[in-house]
Amino acid sequence: MTDQIATADQPIFVLVRPQMGENIGAAARAMWNFGLDRMRIVDPRDGWPNSRAVALASGAGRLLDNAMLTNDVPAAIADATYVFATTARVRGLTKPIFTPEEAMAQARAIIAGGGRVAVLFGPERAGLENDDVIRANAIITVPVNPEFFSLNLAQCVLLIAYEWRRAADPRAPLVMDMAGTEVANGEEVEHLARHYDDRLTEAGFFWPEDKAPMMRQNLRNLWSRMPLTRADVQILHGILRQMVRWKSRG
């Protein structure tokens, strides 16, 4: 099979000795969820191609069609300039250890500099062997429950793919739909604060007297902390006026 890599604009995900076609298909689906399509498969237990992998890929079948099949890890990472190995176990090897977030930020920087990154994922039963890990430049460890650290292959692929996408795409700024109004300015907020201070003073809210200054500060701070619009300010003025009128009628 061919590994159609025209550019090194994304990491290569290498599934090492995967045991079940279903997990390969699910991994392909997880990759494609986040725009990744460079898969390599090392010595799959149940042979290749695998109909169960195709069934589970669910729309990501082209990743399987284009995946490179190799007999060993060295062949799968021969063109990589930096390799991560995913493992949850302490290996006793001297290597940098990254979280998924840190690793994919590093991968992004390496790729931006012209390098090619590969990520190794181990078989479902026991994960990568030390002979696999020693071929990597660094380790990715997912901070999972230490009493149950086993991750399904597709779950691990999903985590790393998600962090790649998150590192590669700058977050869009928060957009607020103003619904025909505008943000209240400082003068309008100050007027609202004075209105409430005056009416609450008349109502005896600021008591006992020794606590009144701090109560006033807290209330004023509340108005500044709230993202008030001009419409909000008018509603809050209106609520207070109506409550005063209601009390007067009583």
N, C-alpha and C positions, 0 to 999 in steps of 0.2 A: 504494500500500500504506500501511497505517497503522502508526504507531510507538506501540504501546500503553504509554505511560509515564504511569502514574497517580501515581507518586512518583519522586523523584530519589534513591532510596536506594542507587544503584549507578552506576558509570560507564557511559557510552554508548560502545560500541566502533564506530568508524567505519572501514569498509573502503573505501579510496580507490582507485578505478579497478582493482579486482581483475581479473585476467586469466583465471582458470580457475574454473569452477563447482566443481570438486573442492576447491579451496582455500577457497572460501567455505563449503562444507559442513563441511570439516574445522575451520575456524575456529569455526563454530557449535557443533560438538561440543566443542571445547576450552573455549569459554565456558561451556557448560552443565555441563561437568565440575565447574566451580567456582561454580555457582549464578548465573551472569550470563546475562541474556536480552535485553539492550537493544542490538540491532544496527542499524546504518544502513549502507547500501551506496551508494556514489557512482559513477555511470556505469560499471557493469560492462562489460567488453569484449565478452563473449559474450551480452549481453542478460539480461533478467529477466522472468519466473521462469526458473530453470535446472534441468533435471532431474538433471544431474550433481551439483549442489549438494545436492539432496534426497537423492540416493543416498549421498553421503558424510557427511551429517549424522548418520545412524545414531541415531535416537531424539531428536535435537534439532531436528527439522523445524519445530517451532512457532516457533523463533527466526526461521527464514526466512519463515514465513507472516506474522509480525508485523513484519518488518524494514521500516524506512522506506527507500524508494528516492528518491535525489535526483540532480540533474544536476551539482551542483558542491559543493565543500566548504563555502562559506558557508551554503548552505541546510541542510547536514547539522549544522552547529554553531551554528545561529542562536539556539537557546535555551540554549546552554552558557555558563556563567559562567567556566569555566576549561578550557583545552584543552591537552593534551599531544600532542606529535608524536613518534612512535617513529622513530629513525634511528640507523644505525651510523656515519654519515659526519660528519666535521667540516664545518660549514656556513658558518663565517665570520659567523654571526649572533650578536648579543648577546642571549643568552637563558640562563636558569637551566638547568642540565643535571642530571638526576636519574638514579640507578640505578632499575631497576624497583621495588625494595623501597622506596626513598625516595619515589618518585612515588606509589605506592599508599598509603603512609602519609599523604602530603600530600592525596591524593584523599579519603581517609577523613575527614580533618579538614575539608576544604572542604565535603563533603557533609553532615557533621554540623552545620555552620554554616548549612545551608540552600542551599548552592550546587549547581550541576549541572556535572558533569565529563564531558568527552569525551576519548577517546583516538584519535588518527589512526594508521592502519596503511597503509603504502604498497603499491603494486602489486608483484608478485613480481619482476619483472625488474630494476627500478632503485630501488624504494622511493619515498618521497615527494619531490616536487619542492620547490624553494625557495619557490615560490608557495604551496604547501600549508603548509610549515613556518612561514612568516612569520605565518600566521593563528593559530598556537599561542602560548600563554603560556610554555610551557617544553618542553624536549626530554627524552625518555627514551632513554638509550643503554644497550644491553646490553653488558656487558664480555666480548665474544667474542674469538676469535683474530684479531688484526689482519691476519694473512695470509689469513684466510678469514672475512669478516665477514657474508656473506650468510646471512640467516635466511629459511626458508620462512614464508609468511604465517601459517599455522596454528601454527607453532612460536612465533612472536613473540606471537601472541594467547594461547597457552597460558602463556607465561612471565608476561605481565602479569596474566592472570586468576588464576594461582596466587598471585602476590604480593598481589593484592587480597584473596583469600580468607584468606591468612595474616595480613594486616594487620587484617582485619575480625574474625577469630575469635581470642580470647585462647587461648593454649596451655593445654591441660588439664594440671593438675599430674601429676607422675609418681606412679603408684599402684603400691605393692609388695604383691603377694599374699603374706601372711605364712605361709600354709599351716599354720595352727594353732600357730605359735610367736610370739615377740615379739622385739623388738630387744634385744640385750644391753645392760645398763646399764654404767656406768663401773666399778663394783665387780667385776662379772663379767669384764670385759675385763682389768682389773688383775690379777685372780687368775689368769687364763690367762697373762698376760705373765710373772708371777712363776714359774708352773709351768714354762714353757719356759726361762726364764732359769736356774732351779735345775738342771733336767735337762741343759741344754746346758753349763752350767758343769762339772757332774760328768763330762760326756763330753769335756771339753777343747776345746769348740768355739770359745771366745773366746780365740783365740791368733793372733798373738803378744800379749803383755800390753799393749804400748803402744797397740795398736789395739782392745783389748777395750772401752774406754768408748764409742767411736764405734760399734762393732758392736752393743753393747747398745742404744744410742740408736736406731739404724736398725731393729733388730728391734722395739723398743717402738713406734716410729712406724708400723711396718707394721700392728700390731694396731689402732692407733687409726684408721688410714686405711681399713681394711676395714670394710664395712657388716655387721658380725657380728650374727647372731641368737643367741638362747639355745641353739637346737639346734646351730648352728655351733660355739659354744663347747664344748658337751658332746662333740661329735664330735672336736674338736681335742684336748681333754683325753684322750678315750678312745684316740686314735691314739698319743699320747705314752706313756700308761701301758702300752699293749700293746707298744710298741717297747722300753720298759725291761724288761718281763717277758721278752720274747723274748731280749734281750741277757743277762739274768740266767741264763736256762736254758742259754745257750751256755757 
